[in-house]
Amino acid sequence: MAKYRAVQTEFWEDPRVIEEMTPEDKLFYLYLLTNPKTTQIGIYQITKKQMAFELGYSSESINALMDRFENHHRIIKYNLETREICILNWAKYNLDNHSKPVLDCIESELKKVKDKSFIMYMLSGITKEKIRNLFLDAYELSTGDTTRITDGGEKEKQKQKEKQKEKEKQQQEKEEVKKVLTEVVDEISKYFLLEDDDVKKVANTYLATGKEINYLIEKLKLVSETPDVKNVVGYLLKAIQEDYKPIIGKTNNFIPSVKTRFHNINQSFKKYAPEQLEKILQESQKGKFN
C-alpha cells in the first residue's frame, strides 16, 4: 500500500472536471485516485461497502456515484464479481515514470489483476512504450493472445483478420466441394454398384472434365443402356473422357434436367490436385467407403 498518491494540478483544469462534475463528483473522483487501496497501475480491489464507510456515504449514494462514473462520465469500470475497479484515465495523471523500481512495481501489480480485460482498457492512455509493453505482456500471458496492439501492431491485427477470413473462405469452399462430390457419388450409385476404388476412379475422371452434372448422368445412362458391356468401369471412363454420344433411335436419349450446386463450383475443383480431391472424396463418403 502506497503512503501517498500525487494528484497533478492539471486535475482541476480538466474541462470534464470543471464543466461536468458536481462537487460530490469531484470529491469521489479524488477519493478513487488517492484512497489506500489504489495501486501504481490504476486497477485495484475495493468494495462498495468500504467506499461508503471511508467517505461517510450511504450504500445508495455509493451505488449512484459508481453508476454515474461508469455510465455517464465513463471514467471507471467495476467488476462486481472480483470487486476490482479500473480508473480508465489513470495513465493520464500517473503512468509517466518508467524508472526500474516503478516498472518492477507495475509488473508485480499486473500479475495480481483478476479481470484481465481491465488491462486492455488502460492501454489507450499509456504513452510510455516500456510501460505499455508491460501491460501488453501481462495481457498476452494471461490470455494467450500474441497479437501486439502497438502503433505498428494494428497492421498485424488486420493481417490476422484477413488470414482468418481467407481460412474461412477456403473451408467454405471445401465444404461446397464435399457436397458436390457426394452428389457425384450418389449419381454413380443410382446406375451401378461398383467397388469403392472404381467409384473413386469414375468420380475423379468426371471431375477432371469440369463439366456439369448432367454430363455425368448422360454417360452413366449411356453405359447402363449399352448391351453386353464386359468392362463397365473401363467403358464408363472412356465414355466420360472421350464424350461418347448415344446412338439416336436405339436408346432412350431423354436426359432429365437436374438442378445442382455445380454451376458455380467448377473453378473450385481446379484449385485441388488429384490427391487432394481424393482425400476430400474420402472424407465426404466415410460412411460409404469404409
Buried (B, 14 or more C-beta within 10 A) or exposed (E): EEEEBEBEEEBEEBEEBEEEBEEBBBBBBBBBBEBEBBBBBBBBBBEBEBBBEEBEBEEEBBBEBBEBBBEEBEBBBBBEEEBBBBBBBBBBBBBEEBEEEBBEBBBEBBEEBEBBEBBBBBBEBBEBEEBBBBBBBBBBEBEEEEEBBBEEEEEBEEEEEEEEEEEEEEEEBBEBBBBBBBBBBEBBEEBBEBEEEBBBBBBBBBBBBEBBBBBBBBBBBBBBBBEEEEEBBEBBBBBBEEEBEBEEEEBEBEEEEEEBEBEEBBEBBEEBEEEEBBEBBBEBBEEEBE
